[in-house]
Amino acid sequence: MNPEITEMLKVAGRFGEGKRFLMITLGCQMNEHDSEVIAAILKYIGYSTALTPEDADLIIINTCAVRKKPEDKVASLLGKYASLKNRKKDLIIAVGGCMTQQEDAANYIKERFHYVDLVFGTHALPRLPKLLEEAGGQKKGIIVDIEETYSSREGLPVAHSNHFKAWLPVIYGCNNFCSYCVVPYVRGREHSRSFEEVVSEARSLARRGYVELTLLGQNVNSYGHDLPGNYTFADLLTELNQVDGLERIRFMTSHPKDLSMKLIEAVRQGDKICEHFHLPVQSGSNRILDKMNRHYSREHYLELVEAIKGAVSGVSITSDIIVGFPGEDEEDLSETADLLERARFDSAFSFIYSPRNKTAAAELKDNLTYQQKEIRLQHLNEIQHRISKEINNQMANRSFELLVEGPSKSNPDVQTGRTRTNKLVHFTGSDRLVGKLVQVKITDVRTWNLIGKLEGELN
């Protein structure tokens, strides 16, 4: 760890000794990584993990603000914990993450959920021990720390959720200001980690046995623009591809306006870089893309898809779609449906537009009812589900390398793993395969996953 971080944690002491915490994480992979950092800090100051809210001395909800649904989930959870707080007066309830950085969010929590002890923002992680100590000792009011300026996080500990794959942030924040998106307001401006820091952490993880890394950023393609030395994300991928011990490198998310041919070539040449691009298009209509402030056209996007598929053999491309953006008409919907047919995504995550405070799109007139948006969402989903199944059908009776991730949530006797192209595969196998690379032959094809049979001597 960074010596300054080590000293900070030493000063904090072990005031959590004998206490337990429960972490609830909503939202994206960056939030998941933040929760791993928070968990490591808590363990360093003495906390252990609770299995249920009733067993916890500290409950932390790490929130998401991208859509309304996860915010509603926060309200539901806090409402549920009110009676628990009445029974356990010393219980600390803390709310962190992106939702807290929104305008008036802290006031909303204070007024509606007065029993919450701490509200902290996305930049407050280095200060968390002090904040929790104050929250445990204070008798009135909610402690709020939602400072918007970036605080260096280099050297903070991480409690990785498993022993063979890890998140590796390479850039924080976002400068794009898409008209519908609150991320630049809650995560701040872009801040690339230094080339040396990222590579050093990757080497350290590889030495400790991690075989797969997923590079994280709101827009990984922006990596390096704020660093000396003219480093690019493609340069970083190429360097990480040389790290001994690593078997797989993934990355997300790529913004189409910044996706370069150099990056495509890096994926093509890198034997450890997985053949998967998550490339959110959001809409197939140029008119809507312009209103979204996305800075590319449908024609350019389809050219990128063609370039990726032409360069990277067997590649999978996934995407995000927003349905019912203000002003969207039938022609816009038709153009999005047409783009799905042309791009032929392996899968696409489609969502109904959700207005976000402070964003430009929140000021636009909404011309559709929620029911109309649901019908449009169903229409696009039906198209994509058909395409996903057609693509998956091509994998039948073929063998693929999987990284085994563990037992299925619905059937503990079945193991799950992912192909290099990020396809989820279920197969019969033992727990000793978890974290290993195996060969599996696909025996049954479904829209969302595949069924396989383990090959080789590991069966």
Secondary structure, DSSP 8 states (H G I E B T S, - for coil): --HHHHHHHHHH-STTTT-EEEEEE-SSHHHHHHHHHHHHHHHHTT-EE-SSGGG-SEEEEEE--SSHHHHHHHHHHHHHHHHHHHH-TT-EEEEEEGGGGSTTHHHHHHHH-TT--EEE-TT-GGGHHHHHHHHHH--SS-EEE---S----TT-----SSSSEEEEE-EES-----TT--HHHHH-S-EE--HHHHHHHHHHHHHTT--EEEEE-TTGGGTTTTSTT---HHHHHHHHTT-TT--EEEEE---GGG--HHHHHHHHH-TTB-SEEE---B-S-HHHHHHHT----HHHHHHHHHHHHHHSTT-EEEEEEEES-TT--HHHHHHHHHHHHHH--SEEEEEE----TTSGGGGS---S-HHHHHHHHHHHHHHHHHHHHHHHHTTTT-EEEEEEEEE-SS-TTEEEEE-TT--EEEEE--GGGTT-EEEEEEEEE-SS-EEEEE-STT-
